Amino acid sequence: MLLSDAQKKEYQAQFQDKLRQVNQQMDELRLEAKLAKMEASSQWQQRMEDLRQKKQEAERVLAKMQQNSPDAWSEVKDGFQKAFGDLQTSFDAAFKHLKSGL
């Protein structure tokens, strides 16, 4: 499926917005963890590291998306959606872990 430049820019803007939201959610998680004094937990640290890595992967795919030709763009878009899905799953697990410790 070939997308117009306008469609491509719209997808990129949506993905950038999702990444901004994840950054904000991660900041909120860190604050809640500090308040709950869970930050010292090695399991918590591992969850946050996993979340950080997934976020970096989503950012890497977005950067690749911005550089690709229109015919390769659809494949990269699918890659971003997968990376963002993985990121969201990690965020949900970290949030659940935080809430279970309160």
Backbone hydrogen bonds, N-H to C=O, Kabsch-Sander energy under -0.5 kcal/mol:
donor,donor_aa,acceptor,acceptor_aa,energy
8,K,4,S,-2.6
9,K,5,D,-2.6
10,E,6,A,-2.0
11,Y,7,Q,-2.5
12,Q,8,K,-2.5
13,A,9,K,-2.4
14,Q,10,E,-2.3
15,F,11,Y,-2.7
16,Q,12,Q,-2.6
17,D,13,A,-2.2
18,K,14,Q,-2.2
19,L,15,F,-2.3
20,R,16,Q,-2.2
21,Q,17,D,-2.3
22,V,18,K,-2.3
23,N,19,L,-2.5
24,Q,20,R,-2.2
25,Q,21,Q,-2.6
26,M,22,V,-2.9
27,D,23,N,-2.1
28,E,24,Q,-2.2
29,L,25,Q,-2.5
30,R,26,M,-2.5
31,L,27,D,-2.1
32,E,28,E,-2.6
33,A,29,L,-2.7
34,K,30,R,-2.4
35,L,31,L,-2.5
36,A,32,E,-2.1
37,K,33,A,-0.5
37,K,34,K,-1.0
38,M,33,A,-2.4
39,E,33,A,-0.7
41,S,38,M,-2.1
45,Q,41,S,-2.5
46,Q,42,S,-2.3
47,R,43,Q,-2.1
48,M,44,W,-2.4
49,E,45,Q,-2.3
50,D,46,Q,-2.5
51,L,47,R,-2.3
52,R,48,M,-2.4
53,Q,49,E,-2.4
54,K,50,D,-2.3
55,K,51,L,-2.2
56,Q,52,R,-2.3
57,E,53,Q,-2.1
58,A,54,K,-2.2
59,E,55,K,-2.4
60,R,56,Q,-2.5
61,V,57,E,-2.4
62,L,58,A,-2.2
63,A,59,E,-2.3
64,K,60,R,-2.2
65,M,61,V,-2.5
66,Q,62,L,-1.9
67,Q,63,A,-0.7
67,Q,64,K,-0.8
68,N,64,K,-1.0
68,N,65,M,-0.6
72,A,69,S,-0.8
73,W,69,S,-1.1
74,S,70,P,-0.6
76,V,72,A,-1.6
77,K,73,W,-2.8
78,D,74,S,-2.1
79,G,75,E,-1.8
80,F,76,V,-2.3
81,Q,77,K,-2.4
82,K,78,D,-2.0
83,A,79,G,-2.6
84,F,80,F,-3.2
85,G,81,Q,-2.0
86,D,82,K,-2.5
87,L,83,A,-2.2
88,Q,84,F,-2.7
89,T,85,G,-2.3
90,S,86,D,-2.3
91,F,87,L,-2.5
92,D,88,Q,-2.7
93,A,89,T,-2.2
94,A,90,S,-2.4
95,F,91,F,-2.7
96,K,92,D,-2.5
97,H,93,A,-2.4
98,L,94,A,-2.4
99,K,95,F,-2.6
100,S,96,K,-2.2
101,G,97,H,-1.1
101,G,98,L,-0.7
102,L,99,K,-0.8
